[in-house]
Amino acid sequence: MALVDSVKDWAQVALNAGALLAGGVVWKMYFENLKATIGTKDAEVSLANKQAGYWREKAEELESAAPRRSSASWPSGSPSANRRSRGCRATGSTAPRSWDGSRRKCAC
């Protein structure tokens, strides 16, 4: 009986050691995957920053090359004057317009 108990104990120790070893391998692989993911995201962020910088420079370049319009070149003095002067069809109210040009709620 003592031999069987001894073999059981050693088998249990071997199984526990194998489980710890397998857990360590899985842990290591998990953290390597996390590091790779973080590295990929860092690369994506740096690429996005480079692209944003490029397009910012391109926009500034185009803005500096674009001719400036004076307010006198618009029919009524300013581009927004025509939008403001239309008013409501029913009441003639000149309520402000939203950014897309549609009328906000009118009093009528």
C-alpha positions in Angstrom: 0.0 0.0 0.0 2.8 2.4 0.7 4.2 2.0 -2.8 0.7 2.8 -4.3 0.4 5.9 -2.1 3.9 7.0 -3.1 3.1 6.6 -6.8 -0.1 8.5 -6.4 1.6 11.3 -4.6 4.3 11.6 -7.3 1.7 11.4 -10.1 -0.2 14.2 -8.4 3.0 16.3 -8.1 3.7 15.7 -11.8 0.2 16.6 -12.8 0.3 19.8 -10.7 3.7 20.7 -12.2 2.3 20.1 -15.7 -0.7 22.3 -15.0 1.5 25.1 -13.7 3.7 24.8 -16.7 0.7 24.9 -19.1 -0.8 27.8 -17.2 2.6 29.7 -17.5 2.7 29.1 -21.2 -0.8 30.3 -21.7 -0.1 33.4 -19.5 3.0 34.2 -21.6 1.2 33.8 -24.9 -1.6 36.1 -23.6 0.7 38.9 -22.6 2.7 38.6 -25.9 -0.6 38.9 -27.7 -1.5 42.0 -25.6 1.9 43.6 -26.3 1.4 42.9 -30.1 -2.1 44.5 -29.9 -0.8 47.6 -28.1 2.1 47.9 -30.7 -0.4 47.7 -33.5 -2.7 50.3 -32.0 0.3 52.6 -31.4 1.3 52.2 -35.0 -2.2 53.0 -36.1 -2.4 56.1 -33.9 1.0 57.4 -35.2 -0.1 56.8 -38.8 -3.4 58.6 -38.2 -1.5 61.6 -36.7 0.8 61.7 -39.7 -2.2 61.6 -42.1 -4.0 64.3 -40.1 -0.8 66.5 -40.3 -0.5 65.9 -44.0 -4.1 66.9 -44.6 -3.9 69.9 -42.3 -0.8 71.1 -44.3 -2.6 70.4 -47.5 -5.7 72.4 -46.4 -3.5 75.3 -45.2 -1.7 75.3 -48.5 -5.0 75.3 -50.5 -6.4 78.1 -48.2 -3.3 80.2 -48.8 -3.6 79.7 -52.6 -7.3 80.4 -52.8 -8.3 83.9 -53.8 -10.0 85.9 -51.0 -13.5 87.2 -51.7 -14.2 90.7 -50.5 -17.7 91.5 -49.2 -18.3 93.7 -52.2 -18.1 90.8 -54.5 -21.3 89.3 -53.1 -24.6 90.7 -54.4 -25.8 92.3 -51.2 -22.6 92.8 -49.4 -22.2 89.5 -47.5 -23.0 85.9 -48.2 -25.3 85.5 -45.3 -27.3 88.7 -45.9 -29.5 86.9 -48.6 -30.3 84.1 -46.2 -31.3 86.5 -43.4 -33.5 88.7 -45.6 -35.8 86.0 -46.9 -38.0 85.8 -43.8 -41.0 83.6 -43.2 -43.5 83.3 -46.0 -46.5 83.6 -43.7 -45.4 86.3 -41.3 -42.4 87.9 -42.9 -40.4 87.1 -39.7 -36.6 87.1 -40.1 -36.0 84.4 -37.6 -32.5 83.0 -37.6 -31.6 80.0 -39.7 -29.7 76.9 -38.5 -26.3 75.9 -39.9 -27.8 73.9 -42.8 -30.0 76.8 -43.9 -33.3 75.3 -42.8 -35.6 77.6 -40.8 -35.8 77.1 -37.0 -39.3 76.9 -35.5 -41.2 80.0 -36.6 -43.8 81.8 -34.4 -46.5 81.1 -36.9 
